[in-house]
């Protein structure tokens, strides 16, 4: 069975997420560079490699696992992804525009928790789809730890 509506919704969410994820980080040039960095901050190149990989893996899961899932399961996974994406974008806005580091960390923590929930939902559909989400879930967990550290240091 092919479930096109949730598949297209999933893929649209990923495209919007990718497009919007950098909208606010240039809001105030120099602000981010002025922050005290956590000791475990990865080099910038890691961010440049991980985000495209994460977006690609999310698209693959949408095009394979969600597309072949029963409609209820496909919509459940897409719904969890939608809320997680909204929270992740909330992090970007709160972090870079009003510089609400605590609020941003809370948003990202919610997104990370929901990403692990998403992994569990997808695992019930197809284990390979869930395994494809592991790098993204781990990355959001690391990003959450970084965000909390930035909030504590500032």
Secondary structure, 3 states (H helix, E strand, C coil): CCCHHHHHHHHHHHHHHHHHCCCCCCCCCCHHHHCCCCCCCCCHHHHHHHHHHHHHHHHHHHHHHHHHCCHHHHHHHHHHHHHHHHHHHHHHHHHHCCCCHHHHHHHHHHHHHHHHHHHHHHHHHCHHHHHHHHHHHHHHHHHHHHHHHHHHHC
